[in-house]
Amino acid sequence: MDAFTVTLPGSSGNSGDSTSQVWLYQNITEQVKASFPNAGVKTVVFAQIIELLF
């Protein structure tokens, strides 16, 4: 699994407010292509987004 973070400005306009998201993702394209060889699969990604409020 890979991960990256995204920080977004807060909605209230205060300089200290922010929202951070941690995105966990895994590319499972090859496993799905192997299981379903005739399905025409192009890309399959499993993702979980965790939001952190500060």
ModelCIF file with pLDDT and N, C-alpha, C, O atoms, coordinates in Angstrom:
data_MODEL
#
_entry.id   MODEL 
#
_entity.id                         1 
_entity.type                       polymer 
_entity.pdbx_number_of_molecules   1 
#
_entity_poly.entity_id                      1 
_entity_poly.type                           'polypeptide(L)' 
_entity_poly.nstd_linkage                   no 
_entity_poly.nstd_monomer                   no 
_entity_poly.pdbx_seq_one_letter_code       MDAFTVTLPGSSGNSGDSTSQVWLYQNITEQVKASFPNAGVKTVVFAQIIELLF 
_entity_poly.pdbx_seq_one_letter_code_can   MDAFTVTLPGSSGNSGDSTSQVWLYQNITEQVKASFPNAGVKTVVFAQIIELLF 
_entity_poly.pdbx_strand_id                 A 
#
loop_
_entity_poly_seq.entity_id 
_entity_poly_seq.num 
_entity_poly_seq.mon_id 
_entity_poly_seq.hetero 
1 1  MET n 
1 2  ASP n 
1 3  ALA n 
1 4  PHE n 
1 5  THR n 
1 6  VAL n 
1 7  THR n 
1 8  LEU n 
1 9  PRO n 
1 10 GLY n 
1 11 SER n 
1 12 SER n 
1 13 GLY n 
1 14 ASN n 
1 15 SER n 
1 16 GLY n 
1 17 ASP n 
1 18 SER n 
1 19 THR n 
1 20 SER n 
1 21 GLN n 
1 22 VAL n 
1 23 TRP n 
1 24 LEU n 
1 25 TYR n 
1 26 GLN n 
1 27 ASN n 
1 28 ILE n 
1 29 THR n 
1 30 GLU n 
1 31 GLN n 
1 32 VAL n 
1 33 LYS n 
1 34 ALA n 
1 35 SER n 
1 36 PHE n 
1 37 PRO n 
1 38 ASN n 
1 39 ALA n 
1 40 GLY n 
1 41 VAL n 
1 42 LYS n 
1 43 THR n 
1 44 VAL n 
1 45 VAL n 
1 46 PHE n 
1 47 ALA n 
1 48 GLN n 
1 49 ILE n 
1 50 ILE n 
1 51 GLU n 
1 52 LEU n 
1 53 LEU n 
1 54 PHE n 
#
_struct_asym.id          A 
_struct_asym.entity_id   1 
#
loop_
_ma_qa_metric.id 
_ma_qa_metric.mode 
_ma_qa_metric.name 
_ma_qa_metric.software_group_id 
_ma_qa_metric.type 
1 global pLDDT . pLDDT 
2 local  pLDDT . pLDDT 
#
_ma_qa_metric_global.metric_id      1 
_ma_qa_metric_global.metric_value   84.09 
_ma_qa_metric_global.model_id       1 
_ma_qa_metric_global.ordinal_id     1 
#
loop_
_ma_qa_metric_local.label_asym_id 
_ma_qa_metric_local.label_comp_id 
_ma_qa_metric_local.label_seq_id 
_ma_qa_metric_local.metric_id 
_ma_qa_metric_local.metric_value 
_ma_qa_metric_local.model_id 
_ma_qa_metric_local.ordinal_id 
A MET 1  2 79.00 1 1  
A ASP 2  2 86.00 1 2  
A ALA 3  2 87.00 1 3  
A PHE 4  2 79.00 1 4  
A THR 5  2 86.00 1 5  
A VAL 6  2 83.00 1 6  
A THR 7  2 82.00 1 7  
A LEU 8  2 76.00 1 8  
A PRO 9  2 72.00 1 9  
A GLY 10 2 64.00 1 10 
A SER 11 2 58.00 1 11 
A SER 12 2 53.00 1 12 
A GLY 13 2 53.00 1 13 
A ASN 14 2 56.00 1 14 
A SER 15 2 58.00 1 15 
A GLY 16 2 62.00 1 16 
A ASP 17 2 69.00 1 17 
A SER 18 2 73.00 1 18 
A THR 19 2 78.00 1 19 
A SER 20 2 84.00 1 20 
A GLN 21 2 86.00 1 21 
A VAL 22 2 90.00 1 22 
A TRP 23 2 89.00 1 23 
A LEU 24 2 94.00 1 24 
A TYR 25 2 93.00 1 25 
A GLN 26 2 95.00 1 26 
A ASN 27 2 95.00 1 27 
A ILE 28 2 96.00 1 28 
A THR 29 2 96.00 1 29 
A GLU 30 2 97.00 1 30 
A GLN 31 2 96.00 1 31 
A VAL 32 2 97.00 1 32 
A LYS 33 2 97.00 1 33 
A ALA 34 2 97.00 1 34 
A SER 35 2 97.00 1 35 
A PHE 36 2 97.00 1 36 
A PRO 37 2 96.00 1 37 
A ASN 38 2 97.00 1 38 
A ALA 39 2 96.00 1 39 
A GLY 40 2 96.00 1 40 
A VAL 41 2 96.00 1 41 
A LYS 42 2 96.00 1 42 
A THR 43 2 96.00 1 43 
A VAL 44 2 96.00 1 44 
A VAL 45 2 94.00 1 45 
A PHE 46 2 93.00 1 46 
A ALA 47 2 91.00 1 47 
A GLN 48 2 92.00 1 48 
A ILE 49 2 88.00 1 49 
A ILE 50 2 87.00 1 50 
A GLU 51 2 80.00 1 51 
A LEU 52 2 74.00 1 52 
A LEU 53 2 64.00 1 53 
A PHE 54 2 59.00 1 54 
#
loop_
_atom_site.group_PDB 
_atom_site.id 
_atom_site.type_symbol 
_atom_site.label_atom_id 
_atom_site.label_alt_id 
_atom_site.label_comp_id 
_atom_site.label_asym_id 
_atom_site.label_entity_id 
_atom_site.label_seq_id 
_atom_site.pdbx_PDB_ins_code 
_atom_site.Cartn_x 
_atom_site.Cartn_y 
_atom_site.Cartn_z 
_atom_site.occupancy 
_atom_site.B_iso_or_equiv 
_atom_site.pdbx_formal_charge 
_atom_site.auth_seq_id 
_atom_site.auth_comp_id 
_atom_site.auth_asym_id 
_atom_site.auth_atom_id 
_atom_site.pdbx_PDB_model_num 
ATOM 1   N N  . MET A 1 1  ? 0.833   -1.173  0.000   1.00 79.00 ? 1  MET A N  1 
ATOM 2   C CA . MET A 1 1  ? 0.000   0.000   0.000   1.00 79.00 ? 1  MET A CA 1 
ATOM 3   C C  . MET A 1 1  ? 0.879   1.239   0.000   1.00 79.00 ? 1  MET A C  1 
ATOM 4   O O  . MET A 1 1  ? 1.923   1.270   0.651   1.00 79.00 ? 1  MET A O  1 
ATOM 5   N N  . ASP A 1 2  ? 0.460   2.241   -0.720  1.00 86.00 ? 2  ASP A N  1 
ATOM 6   C CA . ASP A 1 2  ? 1.158   3.519   -0.753  1.00 86.00 ? 2  ASP A CA 1 
ATOM 7   C C  . ASP A 1 2  ? 0.293   4.566   -0.075  1.00 86.00 ? 2  ASP A C  1 
ATOM 8   O O  . ASP A 1 2  ? -0.900  4.349   0.133   1.00 86.00 ? 2  ASP A O  1 
ATOM 9   N N  . ALA A 1 3  ? 0.887   5.699   0.270   1.00 87.00 ? 3  ALA A N  1 
ATOM 10  C CA . ALA A 1 3  ? 0.139   6.753   0.946   1.00 87.00 ? 3  ALA A CA 1 
ATOM 11  C C  . ALA A 1 3  ? 0.681   8.113   0.561   1.00 87.00 ? 3  ALA A C  1 
ATOM 12  O O  . ALA A 1 3  ? 1.859   8.259   0.233   1.00 87.00 ? 3  ALA A O  1 
ATOM 13  N N  . PHE A 1 4  ? -0.201  9.115   0.605   1.00 79.00 ? 4  PHE A N  1 
ATOM 14  C CA . PHE A 1 4  ? 0.234   10.495  0.503   1.00 79.00 ? 4  PHE A CA 1 
ATOM 15  C C  . PHE A 1 4  ? -0.749  11.362  1.279   1.00 79.00 ? 4  PHE A C  1 
ATOM 16  O O  . PHE A 1 4  ? -1.869  10.935  1.562   1.00 79.00 ? 4  PHE A O  1 
ATOM 17  N N  . THR A 1 5  ? -0.332  12.579  1.622   1.00 86.00 ? 5  THR A N  1 
ATOM 18  C CA . THR A 1 5  ? -1.191  13.476  2.391   1.00 86.00 ? 5  THR A CA 1 
ATOM 19  C C  . THR A 1 5  ? -1.531  14.705  1.572   1.00 86.00 ? 5  THR A C  1 
ATOM 20  O O  . THR A 1 5  ? -0.751  15.144  0.727   1.00 86.00 ? 5  THR A O  1 
ATOM 21  N N  . VAL A 1 6  ? -2.715  15.256  1.837   1.00 83.00 ? 6  VAL A N  1 
ATOM 22  C CA . VAL A 1 6  ? -3.190  16.468  1.194   1.00 83.00 ? 6  VAL A CA 1 
ATOM 23  C C  . VAL A 1 6  ? -3.646  17.396  2.310   1.00 83.00 ? 6  VAL A C  1 
ATOM 24  O O  . VAL A 1 6  ? -4.398  16.972  3.187   1.00 83.00 ? 6  VAL A O  1 
ATOM 25  N N  . THR A 1 7  ? -3.210  18.650  2.299   1.00 82.00 ? 7  THR A N  1 
ATOM 26  C CA . THR A 1 7  ? -3.660  19.633  3.282   1.00 82.00 ? 7  THR A CA 1 
ATOM 27  C C  . THR A 1 7  ? -4.468  20.692  2.550   1.00 82.00 ? 7  THR A C  1 
ATOM 28  O O  . THR A 1 7  ? -4.004  21.287  1.578   1.00 82.00 ? 7  THR A O  1 
ATOM 29  N N  . LEU A 1 8  ? -5.689  20.918  3.033   1.00 76.00 ? 8  LEU A N  1 
ATOM 30  C CA . LEU A 1 8  ? -6.607  21.877  2.431   1.00 76.00 ? 8  LEU A CA 1 
ATOM 31  C C  . LEU A 1 8  ? -6.834  23.030  3.395   1.00 76.00 ? 8  LEU A C  1 
ATOM 32  O O  . LEU A 1 8  ? -6.849  22.814  4.607   1.00 76.00 ? 8  LEU A O  1 
ATOM 33  N N  . PRO A 1 9  ? -7.010  24.253  2.895   1.00 72.00 ? 9  PRO A N  1 
ATOM 34  C CA . PRO A 1 9  ? -7.294  25.375  3.789   1.00 72.00 ? 9  PRO A CA 1 
ATOM 35  C C  . PRO A 1 9  ? -8.634  25.169  4.483   1.00 72.00 ? 9  PRO A C  1 
ATOM 36  O O  . PRO A 1 9  ? -9.530  24.518  3.946   1.00 72.00 ? 9  PRO A O  1 
ATOM 37  N N  . GLY A 1 10 ? -8.761  25.731  5.682   1.00 64.00 ? 10 GLY A N  1 
ATOM 38  C CA . GLY A 1 10 ? -10.006 25.613  6.435   1.00 64.00 ? 10 GLY A CA 1 
ATOM 39  C C  . GLY A 1 10 ? -11.126 26.420  5.811   1.00 64.00 ? 10 GLY A C  1 
ATOM 40  O O  . GLY A 1 10 ? -10.882 27.348  5.041   1.00 64.00 ? 10 GLY A O  1 
ATOM 41  N N  . SER A 1 11 ? -12.346 26.064  6.145   1.00 58.00 ? 11 SER A N  1 
ATOM 42  C CA . SER A 1 11 ? -13.513 26.725  5.555   1.00 58.00 ? 11 SER A CA 1 
ATOM 43  C C  . SER A 1 11 ? -13.868 28.018  6.267   1.00 58.00 ? 11 SER A C  1 
ATOM 44  O O  . SER A 1 11 ? -14.621 28.824  5.721   1.00 58.00 ? 11 SER A O  1 
ATOM 45  N N  . SER A 1 12 ? -13.345 28.243  7.476   1.00 53.00 ? 12 SER A N  1 
ATOM 46  C CA . SER A 1 12 ? -13.733 29.437  8.226   1.00 53.00 ? 12 SER A CA 1 
ATOM 47  C C  . SER A 1 12 ? -12.922 30.670  7.845   1.00 53.00 ? 12 SER A C  1 
ATOM 48  O O  . SER A 1 12 ? -13.270 31.784  8.237   1.00 53.00 ? 12 SER A O  1 
ATOM 49  N N  . GLY A 1 13 ? -11.851 30.484  7.088   1.00 53.00 ? 13 GLY A N  1 
ATOM 50  C CA . GLY A 1 13 ? -11.021 31.606  6.692   1.00 53.00 ? 13 GLY A CA 1 
ATOM 51  C C  . GLY A 1 13 ? -9.932  31.946  7.690   1.00 53.00 ? 13 GLY A C  1 
ATOM 52  O O  . GLY A 1 13 ? -9.094  32.800  7.402   1.00 53.00 ? 13 GLY A O  1 
ATOM 53  N N  . ASN A 1 14 ? -9.913  31.307  8.855   1.00 56.00 ? 14 ASN A N  1 
ATOM 54  C CA . ASN A 1 14 ? -8.851  31.544  9.827   1.00 56.00 ? 14 ASN A CA 1 
ATOM 55  C C  . ASN A 1 14 ? -7.565  30.909  9.331   1.00 56.00 ? 14 ASN A C  1 
ATOM 56  O O  . ASN A 1 14 ? -7.582  29.807  8.782   1.00 56.00 ? 14 ASN A O  1 
ATOM 57  N N  . SER A 1 15 ? -6.454  31.598  9.522   1.00 58.00 ? 15 SER A N  1 
ATOM 58  C CA . SER A 1 15 ? -5.192  31.107  8.987   1.00 58.00 ? 15 SER A CA 1 
ATOM 59  C C  . SER A 1 15 ? -4.745  29.805  9.646   1.00 58.00 ? 15 SER A C  1 
ATOM 60  O O  . SER A 1 15 ? -3.980  29.052  9.043   1.00 58.00 ? 15 SER A O  1 
ATOM 61  N N  . GLY A 1 16 ? -5.203  29.516  10.873  1.00 62.00 ? 16 GLY A N  1 
ATOM 62  C CA . GLY A 1 16 ? -4.784  28.308  11.570  1.00 62.00 ? 16 GLY A CA 1 
ATOM 63  C C  . GLY A 1 16 ? -5.620  27.095  11.233  1.00 62.00 ? 16 GLY A C  1 
ATOM 64  O O  . GLY A 1 16 ? -5.219  25.970  11.533  1.00 62.00 ? 16 GLY A O  1 
ATOM 65  N N  . ASP A 1 17 ? -6.775  27.293  10.616  1.00 69.00 ? 17 ASP A N  1 
ATOM 66  C CA . ASP A 1 17 ? -7.648  26.161  10.300  1.00 69.00 ? 17 ASP A CA 1 
ATOM 67  C C  . ASP A 1 17 ? -7.148  25.434  9.062   1.00 69.00 ? 17 ASP A C  1 
ATOM 68  O O  . ASP A 1 17 ? -6.791  26.062  8.065   1.00 69.00 ? 17 ASP A O  1 
ATOM 69  N N  . SER A 1 18 ? -7.126  24.131  9.129   1.00 73.00 ? 18 SER A N  1 
ATOM 70  C CA . SER A 1 18 ? -6.794  23.349  7.950   1.00 73.00 ? 18 SER A CA 1 
ATOM 71  C C  . SER A 1 18 ? -7.374  21.950  8.093   1.00 73.00 ? 18 SER A C  1 
ATOM 72  O O  . SER A 1 18 ? -7.672  21.499  9.199   1.00 73.00 ? 18 SER A O  1 
ATOM 73  N N  . THR A 1 19 ? -7.525  21.294  7.003   1.00 78.00 ? 19 THR A N  1 
ATOM 74  C CA . THR A 1 19 ? -7.980  19.911  6.963   1.00 78.00 ? 19 THR A CA 1 
ATOM 75  C C  . THR A 1 19 ? -6.909  19.116  6.238   1.00 78.00 ? 19 THR A C  1 
ATOM 76  O O  . THR A 1 19 ? -6.478  19.486  5.146   1.00 78.00 ? 19 THR A O  1 
ATOM 77  N N  . SER A 1 20 ? -6.488  18.036  6.844   1.00 84.00 ? 20 SER A N  1 
ATOM 78  C CA . SER A 1 20 ? -5.513  17.157  6.195   1.00 84.00 ? 20 SER A CA 1 
ATOM 79  C C  . SER A 1 20 ? -6.185  15.836  5.888   1.00 84.00 ? 20 SER A C  1 
ATOM 80  O O  . SER A 1 20 ? -6.998  15.335  6.665   1.00 84.00 ? 20 SER A O  1 
ATOM 81  N N  . GLN A 1 21 ? -5.832  15.283  4.742   1.00 86.00 ? 21 GLN A N  1 
ATOM 82  C CA . GLN A 1 21 ? -6.334  13.981  4.345   1.00 86.00 ? 21 GLN A CA 1 
ATOM 83  C C  . GLN A 1 21 ? -5.142  13.062  4.093   1.00 86.00 ? 21 GLN A C  1 
ATOM 84  O O  . GLN A 1 21 ? -4.166  13.451  3.451   1.00 86.00 ? 21 GLN A O  1 
ATOM 85  N N  . VAL A 1 22 ? -5.236  11.852  4.603   1.00 90.00 ? 22 VAL A N  1 
ATOM 86  C CA . VAL A 1 22 ? -4.256  10.818  4.311   1.00 90.00 ? 22 VAL A CA 1 
ATOM 87  C C  . VAL A 1 22 ? -4.926  9.867   3.333   1.00 90.00 ? 22 VAL A C  1 
ATOM 88  O O  . VAL A 1 22 ? -5.981  9.310   3.636   1.00 90.00 ? 22 VAL A O  1 
ATOM 89  N N  . TRP A 1 23 ? -4.332  9.677   2.171   1.00 89.00 ? 23 TRP A N  1 
ATOM 90  C CA . TRP A 1 23 ? -4.867  8.786   1.141   1.00 89.00 ? 23 TRP A CA 1 
ATOM 91  C C  . TRP A 1 23 ? -4.018  7.528   1.124   1.00 89.00 ? 23 TRP A C  1 
ATOM 92  O O  . TRP A 1 23 ? -2.828  7.580   0.812   1.00 89.00 ? 23 TRP A O  1 
ATOM 93  N N  . LEU A 1 24 ? -4.626  6.399   1.460   1.00 94.00 ? 24 LEU A N  1 
ATOM 94  C CA . LEU A 1 24 ? -3.976  5.096   1.357   1.00 94.00 ? 24 LEU A CA 1 
ATOM 95  C C  . LEU A 1 24 ? -4.514  4.435   0.097   1.00 94.00 ? 24 LEU A C  1 
ATOM 96  O O  . LEU A 1 24 ? -5.727  4.383   -0.101  1.00 94.00 ? 24 LEU A O  1 
ATOM 97  N N  . TYR A 1 25 ? -3.650  3.941   -0.737  1.00 93.00 ? 25 TYR A N  1 
ATOM 98  C CA . TYR A 1 25 ? -4.136  3.337   -1.980  1.00 93.00 ? 25 TYR A CA 1 
ATOM 99  C C  . TYR A 1 25 ? -3.247  2.167   -2.402  1.00 93.00 ? 25 TYR A C  1 
ATOM 100 O O  . TYR A 1 25 ? -2.064  2.103   -2.068  1.00 93.00 ? 25 TYR A O  1 
ATOM 101 N N  . GLN A 1 26 ? -3.854  1.256   -3.141  1.00 95.00 ? 26 GLN A N  1 
ATOM 102 C CA . GLN A 1 26 ? -3.137  0.098   -3.654  1.00 95.00 ? 26 GLN A CA 1 
ATOM 103 C C  . GLN A 1 26 ? -3.640  -0.198  -5.059  1.00 95.00 ? 26 GLN A C  1 
ATOM 104 O O  . GLN A 1 26 ? -4.844  -0.332  -5.278  1.00 95.00 ? 26 GLN A O  1 
ATOM 105 N N  . ASN A 1 27 ? -2.731  -0.300  -5.995  1.00 95.00 ? 27 ASN A N  1 
ATOM 106 C CA . ASN A 1 27 ? -3.068  -0.641  -7.371  1.00 95.00 ? 27 ASN A CA 1 
ATOM 107 C C  . ASN A 1 27 ? -3.199  -2.162  -7.449  1.00 95.00 ? 27 ASN A C  1 
ATOM 108 O O  . ASN A 1 27 ? -2.212  -2.880  -7.288  1.00 95.00 ? 27 ASN A O  1 
ATOM 109 N N  . ILE A 1 28 ? -4.420  -2.657  -7.696  1.00 96.00 ? 28 ILE A N  1 
ATOM 110 C CA . ILE A 1 28 ? -4.665  -4.103  -7.760  1.00 96.00 ? 28 ILE A CA 1 
ATOM 111 C C  . ILE A 1 28 ? -5.037  -4.536  -9.182  1.00 96.00 ? 28 ILE A C  1 
ATOM 112 O O  . ILE A 1 28 ? -5.688  -5.561  -9.382  1.00 96.00 ? 28 ILE A O  1 
ATOM 113 N N  . THR A 1 29 ? -4.617  -3.745  -10.151 1.00 96.00 ? 29 THR A N  1 
ATOM 114 C CA . THR A 1 29 ? -4.961  -4.015  -11.548 1.00 96.00 ? 29 THR A CA 1 
ATOM 115 C C  . THR A 1 29 ? -4.501  -5.398  -11.999 1.00 96.00 ? 29 THR A C  1 
ATOM 116 O O  . THR A 1 29 ? -5.287  -6.139  -12.590 1.00 96.00 ? 29 THR A O  1 
ATOM 117 N N  . GLU A 1 30 ? -3.263  -5.758  -11.739 1.00 97.00 ? 30 GLU A N  1 
ATOM 118 C CA . GLU A 1 30 ? -2.727  -7.035  -12.228 1.00 97.00 ? 30 GLU A CA 1 
ATOM 119 C C  . GLU A 1 30 ? -3.446  -8.228  -11.610 1.00 97.00 ? 30 GLU A C  1 
ATOM 120 O O  . GLU A 1 30 ? -3.678  -9.228  -12.290 1.00 97.00 ? 30 GLU A O  1 
ATOM 121 N N  . GLN A 1 31 ? -3.802  -8.135  -10.325 1.00 96.00 ? 31 GLN A N  1 
ATOM 122 C CA . GLN A 1 31 ? -4.519  -9.230  -9.680  1.00 96.00 ? 31 GLN A CA 1 
ATOM 123 C C  . GLN A 1 31 ? -5.901  -9.413  -10.303 1.00 96.00 ? 31 GLN A C  1 
ATOM 124 O O  . GLN A 1 31 ? -6.334  -10.544 -10.523 1.00 96.00 ? 31 GLN A O  1 
ATOM 125 N N  . VAL A 1 32 ? -6.597  -8.311  -10.590 1.00 97.00 ? 32 VAL A N  1 
ATOM 126 C CA . VAL A 1 32 ? -7.936  -8.391  -11.175 1.00 97.00 ? 32 VAL A CA 1 
ATOM 127 C C  . VAL A 1 32 ? -7.846  -8.882  -12.618 1.00 97.00 ? 32 VAL A C  1 
ATOM 128 O O  . VAL A 1 32 ? -8.676  -9.685  -13.045 1.00 97.00 ? 32 VAL A O  1 
ATOM 129 N N  . LYS A 1 33 ? -6.857  -8.414  -13.374 1.00 97.00 ? 33 LYS A N  1 
ATOM 130 C CA . LYS A 1 33 ? -6.680  -8.897  -14.751 1.00 97.00 ? 33 LYS A CA 1 
ATOM 131 C C  . LYS A 1 33 ? -6.430  -10.400 -14.776 1.00 97.00 ? 33 LYS A C  1 
ATOM 132 O O  . LYS A 1 33 ? -6.928  -11.101 -15.656 1.00 97.00 ? 33 LYS A O  1 
ATOM 133 N N  . ALA A 1 34 ? -5.658  -10.894 -13.810 1.00 97.00 ? 34 ALA A N  1 
ATOM 134 C CA . ALA A 1 34 ? -5.375  -12.326 -13.752 1.00 97.00 ? 34 ALA A CA 1 
ATOM 135 C C  . ALA A 1 34 ? -6.637  -13.123 -13.406 1.00 97.00 ? 34 ALA A C  1 
ATOM 136 O O  . ALA A 1 34 ? -6.838  -14.226 -13.914 1.00 97.00 ? 34 ALA A O  1 
ATOM 137 N N  . SER A 1 35 ? -7.477  -12.566 -12.548 1.00 97.00 ? 35 SER A N  1 
ATOM 138 C CA . SER A 1 35 ? -8.711  -13.254 -12.153 1.00 97.00 ? 35 SER A CA 1 
ATOM 139 C C  . SER A 1 35 ? -9.782  -13.198 -13.232 1.00 97.00 ? 35 SER A C  1 
ATOM 140 O O  . SER A 1 35 ? -10.583 -14.123 -13.364 1.00 97.00 ? 35 SER A O  1 
ATOM 141 N N  . PHE A 1 36 ? -9.799  -12.116 -14.004 1.00 97.00 ? 36 PHE A N  1 
ATOM 142 C CA . PHE A 1 36 ? -10.819 -11.908 -15.035 1.00 97.00 ? 36 PHE A CA 1 
ATOM 143 C C  . PHE A 1 36 ? -10.149 -11.533 -16.362 1.00 97.00 ? 36 PHE A C  1 
ATOM 144 O O  . PHE A 1 36 ? -10.266 -10.392 -16.809 1.00 97.00 ? 36 PHE A O  1 
ATOM 145 N N  . PRO A 1 37 ? -9.449  -12.480 -16.994 1.00 96.00 ? 37 PRO A N  1 
ATOM 146 C CA . PRO A 1 37 ? -8.642  -12.155 -18.178 1.00 96.00 ? 37 PRO A CA 1 
ATOM 147 C C  . PRO A 1 37 ? -9.447  -11.649 -19.381 1.00 96.00 ? 37 PRO A C  1 
ATOM 148 O O  . PRO A 1 37 ? -8.891  -10.947 -20.226 1.00 96.00 ? 37 PRO A O  1 
ATOM 149 N N  . ASN A 1 38 ? -10.710 -11.978 -19.481 1.00 97.00 ? 38 ASN A N  1 
ATOM 150 C CA . ASN A 1 38 ? -11.515 -11.564 -20.639 1.00 97.00 ? 38 ASN A CA 1 
ATOM 151 C C  . ASN A 1 38 ? -12.401 -10.361 -20.356 1.00 97.00 ? 38 ASN A C  1 
ATOM 152 O O  . ASN A 1 38 ? -13.249 -10.015 -21.179 1.00 97.00 ? 38 ASN A O  1 
ATOM 153 N N  . ALA A 1 39 ? -12.225 -9.728  -19.226 1.00 96.00 ? 39 ALA A N  1 
ATOM 154 C CA . ALA A 1 39 ? -13.112 -8.632  -18.829 1.00 96.00 ? 39 ALA A CA 1 
ATOM 155 C C  . ALA A 1 39 ? -12.703 -7.279  -19.406 1.00 96.00 ? 39 ALA A C  1 
ATOM 156 O O  . ALA A 1 39 ? -13.491 -6.335  -19.346 1.00 96.00 ? 39 ALA A O  1 
ATOM 157 N N  . GLY A 1 40 ? -11.514 -7.156  -19.956 1.00 96.00 ? 40 GLY A N  1 
ATOM 158 C CA . GLY A 1 40 ? -11.063 -5.881  -20.504 1.00 96.00 ? 40 GLY A CA 1 
ATOM 159 C C  . GLY A 1 40 ? -10.723 -4.850  -19.426 1.00 96.00 ? 40 GLY A C  1 
ATOM 160 O O  . GLY A 1 40 ? -10.893 -3.649  -19.634 1.00 96.00 ? 40 GLY A O  1 
ATOM 161 N N  . VAL A 1 41 ? -10.249 -5.319  -18.292 1.00 96.00 ? 41 VAL A N  1 
ATOM 162 C CA . VAL A 1 41 ? -9.914  -4.436  -17.169 1.00 96.00 ? 41 VAL A CA 1 
ATOM 163 C C  . VAL A 1 41 ? -8.753  -3.528  -17.563 1.00 96.00 ? 41 VAL A C  1 
ATOM 164 O O  . VAL A 1 41 ? -7.756  -3.988  -18.119 1.00 96.00 ? 41 VAL A O  1 
ATOM 165 N N  . LYS A 1 42 ? -8.889  -2.237  -17.271 1.00 96.00 ? 42 LYS A N  1 
ATOM 166 C CA . LYS A 1 42 ? -7.805  -1.282  -17.554 1.00 96.00 ? 42 LYS A CA 1 
ATOM 167 C C  . LYS A 1 42 ? -7.067  -0.902  -16.272 1.00 96.00 ? 42 LYS A C  1 
ATOM 168 O O  . LYS A 1 42 ? -5.845  -1.033  -16.208 1.00 96.00 ? 42 LYS A O  1 
ATOM 169 N N  . THR A 1 43 ? -7.782  -0.436  -15.257 1.00 96.00 ? 43 THR A N  1 
ATOM 170 C CA . THR A 1 43 ? -7.156  -0.021  -14.006 1.00 96.00 ? 43 THR A CA 1 
ATOM 171 C C  . THR A 1 43 ? -8.111  -0.267  -12.847 1.00 96.00 ? 43 THR A C  1 
ATOM 172 O O  . THR A 1 43 ? -9.304  0.024   -12.937 1.00 96.00 ? 43 THR A O  1 
ATOM 173 N N  . VAL A 1 44 ? -7.568  -0.811  -11.752 1.00 96.00 ? 44 VAL A N  1 
ATOM 174 C CA . VAL A 1 44 ? -8.342  -0.992  -10.525 1.00 96.00 ? 44 VAL A CA 1 
ATOM 175 C C  . VAL A 1 44 ? -7.469  -0.525  -9.368  1.00 96.00 ? 44 VAL A C  1 
ATOM 176 O O  . VAL A 1 44 ? -6.359  -1.019  -9.174  1.00 96.00 ? 44 VAL A O  1 
ATOM 177 N N  . VAL A 1 45 ? -7.984  0.434   -8.602  1.00 94.00 ? 45 VAL A N  1 
ATOM 178 C CA . VAL A 1 45 ? -7.255  0.964   -7.457  1.00 94.00 ? 45 VAL A CA 1 
ATOM 179 C C  . VAL A 1 45 ? -8.175  0.923   -6.247  1.00 94.00 ? 45 VAL A C  1 
ATOM 180 O O  . VAL A 1 45 ? -9.316  1.379   -6.311  1.00 94.00 ? 45 VAL A O  1 
ATOM 181 N N  . PHE A 1 46 ? -7.678  0.380   -5.150  1.00 93.00 ? 46 PHE A N  1 
ATOM 182 C CA . PHE A 1 46 ? -8.390  0.382   -3.884  1.00 93.00 ? 46 PHE A CA 1 
ATOM 183 C C  . PHE A 1 46 ? -7.880  1.586   -3.106  1.00 93.00 ? 46 PHE A C  1 
ATOM 184 O O  . PHE A 1 46 ? -6.670  1.743   -2.937  1.00 93.00 ? 46 PHE A O  1 
ATOM 185 N N  . ALA A 1 47 ? -8.785  2.439   -2.628  1.00 91.00 ? 47 ALA A N  1 
ATOM 186 C CA . ALA A 1 47 ? -8.368  3.649   -1.916  1.00 91.00 ? 47 ALA A CA 1 
ATOM 187 C C  . ALA A 1 47 ? -9.182  3.837   -0.646  1.00 91.00 ? 47 ALA A C  1 
ATOM 188 O O  . ALA A 1 47 ? -10.371 3.522   -0.596  1.00 91.00 ? 47 ALA A O  1 
ATOM 189 N N  . GLN A 1 48 ? -8.516  4.358   0.378   1.00 92.00 ? 48 GLN A N  1 
ATOM 190 C CA . GLN A 1 48 ? -9.157  4.719   1.636   1.00 92.00 ? 48 GLN A CA 1 
ATOM 191 C C  . GLN A 1 48 ? -8.678  6.116   1.985   1.00 92.00 ? 48 GLN A C  1 
ATOM 192 O O  . GLN A 1 48 ? -7.474  6.366   2.034   1.00 92.00 ? 48 GLN A O  1 
ATOM 193 N N  . ILE A 1 49 ? -9.610  7.027   2.226   1.00 88.00 ? 49 ILE A N  1 
ATOM 194 C CA . ILE A 1 49 ? -9.259  8.410   2.564   1.00 88.00 ? 49 ILE A CA 1 
ATOM 195 C C  . ILE A 1 49 ? -9.607  8.657   4.031   1.00 88.00 ? 49 ILE A C  1 
ATOM 196 O O  . ILE A 1 49 ? -10.744 8.442   4.452   1.00 88.00 ? 49 ILE A O  1 
ATOM 197 N N  . ILE A 1 50 ? -8.625  9.109   4.799   1.00 87.00 ? 50 ILE A N  1 
ATOM 198 C CA . ILE A 1 50 ? -8.805  9.420   6.216   1.00 87.00 ? 50 ILE A CA 1 
ATOM 199 C C  . ILE A 1 50 ? -8.661  10.924  6.368   1.00 87.00 ? 50 ILE A C  1 
ATOM 200 O O  . ILE A 1 50 ? -7.641  11.492  5.978   1.00 87.00 ? 50 ILE A O  1 
ATOM 201 N N  . GLU A 1 51 ? -9.676  11.576  6.932   1.00 80.00 ? 51 GLU A N  1 
ATOM 202 C CA . GLU A 1 51 ? -9.652  13.031  7.069   1.00 80.00 ? 51 GLU A CA 1 
ATOM 203 C C  . GLU A 1 51 ? -9.311  13.403  8.505   1.00 80.00 ? 51 GLU A C  1 
ATOM 204 O O  . GLU A 1 51 ? -9.890  12.864  9.449   1.00 80.00 ? 51 GLU A O  1 
ATOM 205 N N  . LEU A 1 52 ? -8.369  14.327  8.664   1.00 74.00 ? 52 LEU A N  1 
ATOM 206 C CA . LEU A 1 52 ? -7.941  14.817  9.971   1.00 74.00 ? 52 LEU A CA 1 
ATOM 207 C C  . LEU A 1 52 ? -8.261  16.302  10.063  1.00 74.00 ? 52 LEU A C  1 
ATOM 208 O O  . LEU A 1 52 ? -7.826  17.074  9.208   1.00 74.00 ? 52 LEU A O  1 
ATOM 209 N N  . LEU A 1 53 ? -8.999  16.714  11.063  1.00 64.00 ? 53 LEU A N  1 
ATOM 210 C CA . LEU A 1 53 ? -9.352  18.120  11.235  1.00 64.00 ? 53 LEU A CA 1 
ATOM 211 C C  . LEU A 1 53 ? -8.491  18.731  12.319  1.00 64.00 ? 53 LEU A C  1 
ATOM 212 O O  . LEU A 1 53 ? -8.349  18.166  13.404  1.00 64.00 ? 53 LEU A O  1 
ATOM 213 N N  . PHE A 1 54 ? -7.917  19.882  12.028  1.00 59.00 ? 54 PHE A N  1 
ATOM 214 C CA . PHE A 1 54 ? -7.080  20.588  13.004  1.00 59.00 ? 54 PHE A CA 1 
ATOM 215 C C  . PHE A 1 54 ? -7.676  21.935  13.319  1.00 59.00 ? 54 PHE A C  1 
ATOM 216 O O  . PHE A 1 54 ? -7.119  22.685  14.121  1.00 59.00 ? 54 PHE A O  1 
#
